[in-house]
Amino acid sequence: MAEEKKDLRVLRTRKLIMDSFIALSGKKEFREITVKDITEEAMINRATFYYHFEDIYDLLDKAL
C-alpha cells in the first residue's frame, strides 16, 4: 500500500472522506454519524469507504 499512498487519486479520495467526516462532525454527534452519511456527503460508494478505512473508528483514529 506504500505505492498506493503516493497515488494522487488515493490521497484525494482519503482527504474527501476525512473532510466529509469533519463536516458531519459539526452537524451531528459522533455516535450519530454513519458510514452511509459519510459516503453520501463524499459522494462515494460504501466499497470505496471500506477500501480506505476498516470502519468509522478507524476513520476517527486517522482523522485525529
C-alpha positions in Angstrom: 0.0 0.0 0.0 3.0 2.3 0.2 2.9 2.9 -3.6 -0.9 3.5 -3.4 -0.4 6.3 -0.9 1.6 8.2 -3.4 -1.2 7.9 -6.0 -3.0 11.3 -6.1 -6.3 9.7 -6.7 -6.0 7.7 -3.4 -4.8 10.7 -1.5 -7.7 12.8 -2.9 -10.3 10.2 -2.0 -8.9 9.8 1.5 -9.0 13.6 2.0 -12.5 13.8 0.6 -13.7 11.1 3.1 -12.0 12.8 6.0 -13.3 16.3 5.0 -16.8 14.8 4.8 -16.5 13.2 8.2 -15.2 16.5 9.7 -18.1 18.4 8.1 -20.6 15.9 9.5 -19.0 16.2 12.9 -20.0 19.8 13.0 -23.6 18.8 12.4 -24.0 15.6 14.4 -22.6 13.8 17.4 -20.0 11.1 16.6 -22.3 8.3 17.6 -25.0 9.5 15.2 -22.7 9.6 12.2 -22.9 6.5 10.0 -20.8 5.2 7.1 -23.9 6.0 4.9 -23.8 9.6 6.0 -20.1 9.9 5.1 -20.5 8.2 1.8 -23.4 10.4 0.8 -21.6 13.5 1.9 -18.4 12.5 0.0 -20.4 11.2 -3.0 -18.6 7.8 -3.0 -19.9 4.3 -2.5 -19.5 2.1 0.6 -16.9 -0.1 -1.1 -14.7 2.9 -1.6 -15.0 3.9 2.1 -14.1 0.3 3.2 -11.2 0.3 0.7 -9.6 3.1 2.7 -10.8 2.5 6.3 -11.8 -0.5 8.3 -14.8 1.2 9.9 -15.8 4.6 11.3 -13.5 4.2 14.3 -10.5 3.7 12.0 -11.5 6.9 10.2 -11.8 8.7 13.5 -8.3 7.5 14.6 -6.7 8.5 11.3 -8.6 11.9 11.2 -7.2 12.8 14.6 
